[in-house]
Amino acid sequence: MVQIRPLTEDLAEYVRDESRTVGEAESISFPTTEAEVRDLLRKLHGDGTRHQDGTPGGAVPVTVQGARTGLAAGAVPHGGHVMNLSRMDRYLGLRRSEDGTFYLRVQPGVVLANLRKALANKAVPSAGWDEESLSALDALYDGPEQFFPTDPTETSACLGGIVACNASGARSYRYGPARPHVSALRVVLADGDVLALRRGEVHAQGRTLTLATEGGRTLMLDLPSYQMPHTKNASGYYVADDMDALDLFVGSDGTLGVITEIELALMPAPAVVWGASCFFESEAAALDFTVAARPRLAQAAAIEYFDTGALGILRAQRSQGAGFADLPDVPERFACCVYVELDCDTDEQALEQLCLIGDAMGEVGASEDDTWVARTDVDRERQRLFRHAAPECANMIIDERRRTYPKITKLGSDMSVPDDRLHDVVALYRRTLAGAGLESAAWGHIGANHLHVNVLPRNMEDFDAGKALFAGWAAEVTRMGGAVSAEHGVGKIKRAFLETMYGPAHIREMARLKRELDPAGQLGRGNLFDEDVLDETSVPKPPVSAGGSDMADAAAKKGGDVA
């Protein structure tokens, strides 16, 4: 039986995440199985009484978290209970479909870096697997290496968190975010009942989605009516006409249920991976190169960017810190860099793509000689260090400044726009940053018009000015047809931006949808929308029941396979 423990000072790390936001909670638990999650949620759901508004009496807020690597404070509690799933880290089974695709079932606490290592080394933990899974594992080992392509910068992230915010990363330019690689989920609702969801099995009828729980209930959900932007997007609930039911829960920021099992669709790893860092003397040339190269590079897995500010902090840290002494030296004449990663079948194909990169550079007045090309594991690792050093260096700068101004944090944007607005959004950033006199560094996924523009406050005045600037950007990006969060999720930090993007009426629709699945509003309070909005939303009528808690108990005894 999992224990609910007081959240004492020795557990204080569990009230914060990588956003540097700090919350509060009264208790914490570390379940290891779905059955324990269900038992915990039943205890926290209430005492069986009802308030006048219909919500369960005694219901305790629950914040679900894993490795706490998120940047939007989605895992930071606002009172109540913390349910940490990092100890749910078992590999549960494997199947192979008729078309040869491998599907791996895992618990949400499996760490991305460990998954990558297990697949690369063909050493997937298989204790307790059935014969069908072990046979599929033999087939996986006999074939080419398989991989899970979602690649957020922080590889210590748990898969549950990656799914909860629909994370993506550099390779999402080719492979998309986490969502299309999730083929099934098990989700425990706030009252302990369970949804078993498999891609392709249940679809909405227009904007009405009907779900059947393992406890025998039928839930009829009214999906919000907004239209999502046609850009890279992790802003609010995924909704569309006739959508797959599974997609609602991917990217739901821990607000609709607790993910206890994930099935991932694996892919054959590329046979040849080359990287090319292309340097430019002006930002205009880098933007023009990106626009010219995108339609030509069929094998590009990632197109990444580093602006003048990012290269500047990398140069400074290389000269000052022993930890970054191995960073390559970037000559001062270069203003920015575009990194292209090529995933190819053969060396010949990679060489063809590399020549196309050279052609595009020449067309914008740059030279193909101003490139670093990595063809070997050693060279690629050096480029990987270069790419990942920028956010780490920025964090180090802010941590130093926090000694004088403890309340400041790095301010990082996560907005995206359509392809035809790349030049416009960069012009917006440059104009407003210069007008506010703020220090900044930008990097990120320029191939998807998704730059992380980071304001580096030097004092509280800069911090306040940066927050105001981001609010203005959210409005302008929305007018461009973009998204206020493209990959980090909304969490608690960006919920005002989400209201800017969709408007108050659509935010209330999201809150009503949440209350249909979580009537007491327990899960992930403060994520996506203010708690006041949730509390003002009427409680839905009880769902149709076909057995109630007795059937839920019976379903729990059946085991935890994804249906």
VENGI-V251599 format. One record per residue. N is the residue number from 1. SS is DSSP state (2 for helix, 1 for strand, 0 for the rest). PSI is psi as a letter, one per 40 degrees, with the letter a starting at -180 (none if undefined). OMEGA is omega in degrees with one decimal (NA if undefined). Layout:
N	SS	PSI	OMEGA
N	SS	PSI	OMEGA
This chain:
1	0	h	-178.8
2	0	i	-174.4
3	0	h	167.7
4	0	h	-173.5
5	1	i	171.7
6	1	i	179.1
7	0	g	-176.2
8	0	i	-174.6
9	2	d	-178.9
10	2	e	177.4
11	2	e	-173.4
12	2	d	-179.8
13	2	d	-175.5
14	2	e	173.7
15	2	e	178.3
16	1	i	174.5
17	0	a	-173.2
18	0	e	176.1
19	0	e	-176.2
20	0	e	175.4
21	0	i	-178.3
22	1	h	178.7
23	0	a	179.1
24	1	i	177.5
25	0	i	-178.8
26	0	d	-175.0
27	1	i	-176.7
28	1	i	174.8
29	1	i	-179.8
30	0	g	-178.7
31	0	i	178.7
32	0	e	-179.6
33	0	i	175.6
34	2	d	179.8
35	2	d	178.8
36	2	d	176.4
37	2	d	-179.1
38	2	d	-179.9
39	2	d	179.0
40	2	d	-176.9
41	2	d	176.8
42	2	d	178.8
43	2	d	-175.9
44	2	e	-173.6
45	2	d	177.6
46	0	a	-173.0
47	0	e	178.7
48	0	e	176.9
49	0	i	-179.9
50	1	h	171.1
51	0	i	180.0
52	0	d	179.7
53	0	e	176.6
54	0	e	-179.2
55	0	i	-180.0
56	1	i	176.7
57	0	h	176.8
58	0	e	-179.2
59	0	h	-176.4
60	0	h	174.8
61	0	i	-178.1
62	1	h	173.4
63	1	h	-179.8
64	1	h	178.7
65	1	i	176.6
66	0	b	-178.6
67	0	e	177.3
68	0	f	178.5
69	0	e	-176.0
70	0	i	-177.0
71	0	e	-176.8
72	0	e	177.3
73	0	f	177.3
74	0	d	-179.0
75	0	e	-179.2
76	0	h	-175.0
77	0	i	172.2
78	1	g	-178.3
79	0	i	173.9
80	0	b	-168.7
81	1	i	172.7
82	1	h	173.9
83	1	h	-177.5
84	1	h	-173.6
85	0	e	-174.6
86	0	e	178.8
87	0	e	172.6
88	0	g	-169.6
89	0	f	-179.8
90	0	i	169.8
91	1	h	-165.2
92	1	d	-178.5
93	1	i	-175.6
94	1	i	172.0
95	1	i	178.0
96	1	h	-178.5
97	0	i	-178.8
98	0	d	179.2
99	0	e	176.1
100	0	e	179.4
101	0	h	176.5
102	1	h	179.4
103	1	h	-175.5
104	1	h	177.7
105	1	h	-178.2
106	1	i	168.4
107	0	i	-172.4
108	0	e	-177.8
109	0	e	176.5
110	0	h	-177.2
111	1	h	-176.7
112	2	d	-179.1
113	2	d	179.5
114	2	d	176.4
115	2	d	179.2
116	2	d	-179.0
117	2	d	-178.9
118	2	d	-179.8
119	2	d	-178.8
120	2	d	-178.1
121	0	e	-176.0
122	0	f	-178.0
123	0	f	-179.0
124	0	h	178.6
125	0	h	-172.6
126	0	e	179.8
127	0	h	176.7
128	0	e	-178.8
129	0	i	177.0
130	0	i	-174.6
131	2	d	179.8
132	2	d	179.4
133	2	d	-179.7
134	2	d	176.5
135	2	d	176.9
136	2	d	178.9
137	2	d	175.9
138	2	d	179.3
139	2	d	177.8
140	2	d	-179.2
141	2	d	-178.8
142	2	e	-176.4
143	0	a	179.0
144	0	i	-179.7
145	0	h	176.5
146	1	i	177.8
147	1	i	173.0
148	0	h	-165.2
149	0	e	-179.3
150	0	h	-170.1
151	1	g	172.4
152	0	i	-177.2
153	0	d	-178.2
154	0	g	-176.3
155	0	e	173.3
156	0	e	177.7
157	0	i	174.4
158	1	i	-178.8
159	2	d	177.3
160	2	d	177.5
161	2	d	177.8
162	2	d	179.1
163	2	d	-175.6
164	2	d	178.1
165	0	e	-179.2
166	0	f	-177.8
167	0	i	-179.5
168	0	c	-178.1
169	1	a	-171.0
170	0	d	-174.6
171	0	e	177.7
172	2	e	175.9
173	2	d	178.9
174	2	d	-168.0
175	2	e	-179.0
176	0	i	179.7
177	0	a	-178.1
178	0	d	-169.1
179	2	d	-176.0
180	2	e	-179.4
181	2	e	176.0
182	1	h	-175.4
183	1	e	178.6
184	1	i	177.7
185	1	i	160.3
186	1	h	-175.0
187	1	h	176.1
188	1	h	179.4
189	0	i	-173.0
190	0	d	-179.4
191	0	e	178.5
192	0	e	175.6
193	0	i	-170.6
194	1	i	168.1
195	1	h	173.2
196	1	h	-170.8
197	1	h	175.0
198	1	h	-177.7
199	0	h	176.7
200	0	e	-174.9
201	0	d	-177.0
202	0	h	178.1
203	1	i	173.6
204	0	i	168.9
205	1	h	-170.0
206	0	b	178.7
207	0	f	173.1
208	1	h	-178.0
209	1	h	179.6
210	1	h	-178.1
211	1	i	176.3
212	1	h	178.9
213	0	i	175.9
214	0	e	176.2
215	0	e	175.3
216	0	e	179.7
217	0	i	172.2
218	1	h	-179.4
219	1	h	176.0
220	1	h	-172.3
221	1	h	173.8
222	1	h	-177.8
223	0	i	177.1
224	0	i	-173.1
225	0	e	-176.5
226	0	i	174.4
227	0	h	179.6
228	0	i	178.9
229	0	i	179.6
230	0	f	178.7
231	0	i	170.0
232	0	h	-165.7
233	0	h	171.4
234	0	f	-173.1
235	0	h	177.1
236	0	a	-176.8
237	0	h	173.8
238	0	h	177.9
239	0	i	178.0
240	0	i	176.3
241	0	h	173.4
242	0	f	-175.2
243	0	i	172.9
244	1	h	-177.4
245	2	d	-177.7
246	2	d	-172.2
247	2	d	178.0
248	2	d	-172.8
249	2	d	173.7
250	0	h	-178.0
251	0	e	-177.5
252	0	e	169.1
253	0	f	176.0
254	0	f	-173.7
255	0	e	-173.8
256	0	d	-178.8
257	0	i	-179.3
258	1	h	179.6
259	1	h	-178.3
260	1	e	178.8
261	1	h	-177.7
262	1	h	170.2
263	1	h	-176.0
264	1	h	172.2
265	1	h	-179.9
266	0	i	179.5
267	1	i	172.5
268	1	h	178.4
269	0	i	179.1
270	0	i	-178.0
271	0	d	-176.8
272	1	h	177.2
273	1	h	174.6
274	1	i	176.1
275	1	i	178.3
276	1	h	173.6
277	1	h	-173.9
278	1	h	-174.1
279	1	i	-175.7
280	1	i	-179.0
281	0	e	176.7
282	0	i	177.6
283	2	d	179.2
284	2	d	179.2
285	2	d	179.7
286	2	d	178.4
287	2	d	178.9
288	2	d	177.1
289	2	d	-178.7
290	2	d	180.0
291	2	d	-179.2
292	2	d	-173.3
293	2	d	-172.8
294	2	d	-176.3
295	0	e	-176.2
296	0	d	-169.4
297	0	g	-178.0
298	0	d	-176.4
299	0	e	180.0
300	1	h	175.0
301	1	d	-178.0
302	1	i	169.5
303	1	h	-170.3
304	1	i	-172.8
305	1	i	171.7
306	1	h	-176.6
307	0	a	-177.3
308	2	d	179.6
309	2	d	179.7
310	2	d	178.3
311	2	d	179.5
312	2	d	-179.8
313	2	d	175.5
314	2	d	176.9
315	2	d	-178.0
316	2	d	-178.9
317	2	d	177.6
318	2	d	-177.9
319	2	d	-172.7
320	2	d	-170.6
321	0	h	179.5
322	2	d	-178.0
323	2	e	-179.1
324	2	e	-178.9
325	0	d	-178.8
326	0	e	176.8
327	0	i	176.6
328	0	i	179.3
329	0	h	179.6
330	0	h	-179.5
331	0	i	-175.4
332	0	d	-177.0
333	0	e	-179.2
334	0	h	-178.5
335	0	d	-175.7
336	1	i	-174.8
337	1	i	170.1
338	1	h	179.1
339	1	h	178.1
340	1	h	174.6
341	1	h	-177.4
342	1	h	174.5
343	1	h	-169.7
344	1	i	177.9
345	0	d	-177.1
346	0	i	174.8
347	2	d	-178.7
348	2	d	178.1
349	2	d	178.6
350	2	d	179.8
351	2	d	177.2
352	2	d	179.2
353	2	d	178.7
354	2	d	177.6
355	2	d	177.0
356	2	d	174.7
357	2	d	178.5
358	2	d	178.2
359	2	d	-178.7
360	2	d	176.7
361	2	d	179.8
362	2	d	-178.3
363	2	d	-179.5
364	0	e	175.7
365	0	e	176.9
366	0	i	-177.8
367	0	h	176.8
368	0	e	175.3
369	0	d	-178.6
370	0	f	-179.6
371	1	i	165.0
372	1	h	179.0
373	1	h	-178.9
374	1	h	178.9
375	0	e	-176.1
376	0	i	178.4
377	2	d	-178.2
378	2	d	-179.9
379	2	d	179.5
380	2	d	178.2
381	2	d	177.8
382	2	d	176.4
383	2	d	177.3
384	2	d	176.9
385	2	d	179.9
386	2	d	-176.8
387	2	d	-174.8
388	2	e	-177.3
389	2	d	-175.4
390	2	d	178.9
391	2	d	179.2
392	2	d	178.4
393	2	d	178.6
394	2	d	178.5
395	2	d	179.3
396	2	d	178.6
397	2	d	-178.9
398	2	d	179.0
399	2	d	177.2
400	2	d	-178.6
401	2	d	179.7
402	0	e	176.0
403	0	d	177.8
404	0	d	-178.8
405	0	g	-171.1
406	0	d	-175.0
407	0	e	-179.4
408	0	i	171.6
409	0	i	169.8
410	0	h	177.3
411	1	h	-176.1
412	1	h	177.3
413	0	i	-176.3
414	0	f	-170.9
415	1	i	179.2
416	1	i	178.7
417	0	i	175.5
418	0	i	-176.0
419	2	d	-173.7
420	2	e	-179.6
421	2	e	-178.8
422	2	d	179.8
423	2	d	-177.7
424	2	d	-176.0
425	2	d	177.3
426	2	d	176.3
427	2	d	176.3
428	2	d	-179.3
429	2	d	-175.4
430	2	d	-177.1
431	2	d	-174.9
432	2	d	176.2
433	2	d	179.1
434	2	d	-179.6
435	2	d	-179.3
436	2	e	179.5
437	0	f	-175.1
438	0	i	173.1
439	0	h	-176.9
440	1	i	172.3
441	1	h	-177.6
442	1	h	173.3
443	1	i	173.1
444	1	a	-158.6
445	1	g	-174.2
446	2	d	178.0
447	2	d	177.5
448	2	e	179.7
449	0	f	-172.3
450	1	g	-179.5
451	1	h	170.4
452	1	h	177.5
453	1	h	-174.3
454	1	h	172.8
455	1	h	-177.9
456	0	g	-174.7
457	0	h	176.4
458	0	e	-179.1
459	0	a	-177.7
460	2	d	177.8
461	2	d	176.1
462	2	d	-178.5
463	2	d	179.8
464	2	d	179.5
465	2	d	178.9
466	2	d	179.0
467	2	d	178.1
468	2	d	178.8
469	2	d	-179.2
470	2	d	178.0
471	2	d	176.6
472	2	d	177.6
473	2	d	-179.5
474	2	d	179.5
475	2	d	-178.8
476	2	d	178.7
477	2	d	176.4
478	2	d	178.8
479	2	d	177.2
480	0	e	-177.8
481	0	f	-175.5
482	0	a	-178.1
483	1	i	-177.7
484	0	e	171.9
485	0	h	-176.4
486	0	d	-178.5
487	0	d	-174.8
488	0	e	-172.1
489	0	i	-176.2
490	0	d	-179.4
491	0	a	178.1
492	0	d	-172.5
493	0	d	-170.5
494	0	e	-175.4
495	2	d	175.8
496	2	d	177.1
497	2	d	180.0
498	2	d	177.2
499	2	d	175.3
500	2	d	-175.8
501	2	d	-173.2
502	2	d	-179.5
503	0	i	-174.4
504	2	d	-177.3
505	2	d	179.7
506	2	d	175.1
507	2	d	176.8
508	2	d	175.4
509	2	d	176.6
510	2	d	-178.9
511	2	d	178.0
512	2	d	177.0
513	2	d	178.0
514	2	d	-177.5
515	2	d	176.2
516	2	d	178.1
517	2	d	-174.9
518	0	g	-170.7
519	0	d	-179.4
520	0	e	-179.2
521	0	f	-174.0
522	0	d	-165.2
523	1	h	174.3
524	0	f	-179.1
525	0	h	-178.9
526	0	e	174.8
527	0	h	177.5
528	0	d	-178.6
529	0	i	-179.6
530	0	i	177.7
531	2	d	178.1
532	2	d	178.5
533	2	d	179.6
534	2	d	-177.2
535	2	d	179.1
536	2	e	-177.1
537	0	h	-177.6
538	0	i	178.7
539	0	h	-178.7
540	0	i	174.6
541	0	i	177.9
542	0	i	179.6
543	0	i	174.0
544	1	h	-176.6
545	0	i	176.2
546	0	f	178.4
547	0	e	173.6
548	2	a	-171.2
549	2	d	179.2
550	2	d	178.4
551	2	d	176.6
552	2	d	178.3
553	2	d	-180.0
554	2	d	179.2
555	2	d	-179.5
556	2	d	-177.3
557	2	e	-177.6
558	2	d	-175.7
559	0	a	-169.4
560	0	f	177.7
561	0	i	173.3
562	0	h	-178.5
563	0	none	NA
